[in-house]
Amino acid sequence: MSPAPRKDTVGAEAVFARELSVSAREPEQLELAVAVVVEMVEGCDHAAVTMVTSAGLETMSATSELVTGGDMLQYELGEGPCVDTVHSHTTVISSDIATDPRWPRWGPLVARKYGFGSMLALLLYTGERSYGVLSLYSGRPNAFSADDILMAHSLATHLAVAVAAARASQNQSIAMVSRLVIGQAEGILMERHGMSAAQAFELLRKISQNSNRKLVMVAEELVETGTTEGLPPREVDQPGSGAGSSGAGAAPSSHGDRVS
């Protein structure tokens, strides 16, 4: 490879990394990533990002409906490069999808239905955790060269680092909002029941445990509605207990009872 194209490639990677860092929202990062992968990896015709969610595997961004269809078949059949990458935490390459013995159902089906010839699936991970898979599809067998694979790995690394940073920032923001809401709930309890901050927090914690809800959910309900399940009733002064009512209900003095 000549030096000039190599410089262009390095420059394009740097631009990609900067643009990822500017995009604070994960959906924007994923959309940018799949578009750049198709542009920068010569053998790639389509790209997608699969994320591991609580509901299972989900395609979060794709350059075409063909890719979405190919991904969905992997999830439904439980086999394919993306599924294998999630389970094995390794890069999976298929030079000929239609004849690959690893996926006897998925391979022939997507080759016939969507015209895919080869595929590359790379794990999106950092040192702390994995997030999902970057998938590269091609309409030709043997489409990915050694340089393509190296470039795909580099782009996947940039994307994983950006996703990790975005999620860390989001978690920090959520934590700050949670602390603020809990503080507001404590203030309500302190004013209403005349308790200290520590006592208010302990009450919220007990309500959270007894109702099997997160503490922040209890606090949010209290702040928004003024009450929450398990909250002691507001203390109300009993009739006749006020200072001004003591004289009205008092018995007449002995002097007032005398008859002249």
Residue pairs with C-beta under 8 A, 6 or more apart in sequence:
1 147
9 40
9 151
12 36
12 40
13 40
13 154
13 155
13 158
16 32
16 33
16 36
16 40
16 155
16 158
17 158
17 162
19 32
20 29
20 32
20 33
20 158
20 159
20 162
21 162
21 165
23 29
23 32
23 162
23 166
24 166
24 169
25 166
26 60
26 163
26 166
26 167
26 170
27 60
27 61
29 159
29 162
29 163
29 166
30 49
30 60
30 61
30 159
30 163
31 61
33 47
33 49
33 61
33 134
33 155
33 159
34 47
34 48
34 49
34 61
34 62
34 63
35 47
35 63
36 155
37 44
37 47
37 134
37 136
37 152
37 155
38 44
38 45
38 46
38 47
38 63
40 151
40 155
41 47
41 136
41 144
41 148
41 151
41 152
41 155
42 145
42 147
42 148
43 118
43 136
43 138
43 140
43 143
43 144
43 145
43 148
44 120
44 136
44 137
44 138
44 143
44 144
44 148
44 152
45 137
45 138
45 139
45 143
46 62
46 63
46 64
46 66
46 67
46 136
46 137
46 138
47 62
47 63
47 67
47 134
47 135
47 136
47 137
48 59
48 61
48 62
48 63
48 67
48 68
48 71
48 134
48 135
48 137
49 59
49 60
49 61
49 62
49 124
49 132
49 133
49 134
49 135
49 159
50 57
50 58
50 59
50 60
50 71
50 82
50 86
50 132
50 133
50 135
51 57
51 58
51 60
51 131
51 132
52 86
52 130
52 131
52 132
56 75
57 71
57 74
57 75
57 82
57 83
57 86
57 132
59 67
59 68
59 71
59 72
60 132
62 68
62 71
66 114
66 115
66 116
66 137
67 135
67 137
69 110
69 113
69 114
70 80
70 110
70 114
70 116
70 137
71 82
71 135
73 80
73 106
73 109
73 110
74 80
74 81
74 82
74 83
74 106
75 83
77 103
77 105
77 106
77 109
79 102
79 103
79 104
79 105
79 106
80 103
80 106
80 107
80 110
81 92
81 93
81 94
81 103
81 119
81 120
81 121
81 135
82 92
82 121
82 133
82 135
84 90
84 92
84 102
84 121
85 91
85 92
85 121
85 122
85 123
85 133
86 123
86 130
86 132
86 133
89 123
89 125
89 130
90 123
91 120
91 121
91 122
91 123
91 149
91 153
92 119
92 120
92 121
93 118
93 119
93 120
93 121
93 144
93 149
94 100
94 102
94 103
94 107
94 118
94 119
94 120
95 118
95 141
95 142
95 143
95 144
96 117
96 118
96 141
96 142
97 103
97 107
97 110
97 111
97 116
97 117
97 118
97 119
97 141
98 107
98 108
98 111
98 112
98 117
98 141
99 107
100 107
110 116
111 117
115 139
116 137
116 138
116 139
117 138
117 139
117 140
117 141
117 142
117 143
118 137
118 138
118 140
118 141
118 142
118 143
118 144
119 135
119 136
119 137
119 138
120 135
120 136
120 144
120 148
120 149
120 152
121 133
121 134
121 135
121 136
122 133
122 134
122 135
122 136
122 152
122 153
122 156
123 130
123 133
123 156
124 130
124 131
124 132
124 133
124 134
124 156
124 159
124 160
124 163
125 131
125 160
126 160
126 161
126 164
128 164
129 164
131 160
131 163
131 164
134 152
134 155
134 156
134 159
136 144
136 152
138 144
144 152
178 216
178 219
181 216
181 219
181 220
181 223
182 201
182 204
182 215
182 216
182 219
184 219
184 223
185 200
185 204
185 218
185 219
185 220
185 222
185 223
186 197
186 200
186 201
186 204
187 200
188 222
188 223
188 226
189 195
189 199
189 200
189 203
189 204
189 222
190 196
190 197
190 200
192 234
192 235
193 200
193 232
193 234
193 235
195 203
203 232
204 215
204 218
204 219
204 222
205 215
206 230
207 218
207 228
207 229
207 230
207 231
208 214
208 215
208 217
208 218
210 230
211 218
211 229
211 230
218 228
221 227
221 228
221 229
222 228
222 231
239 245
240 246
240 249
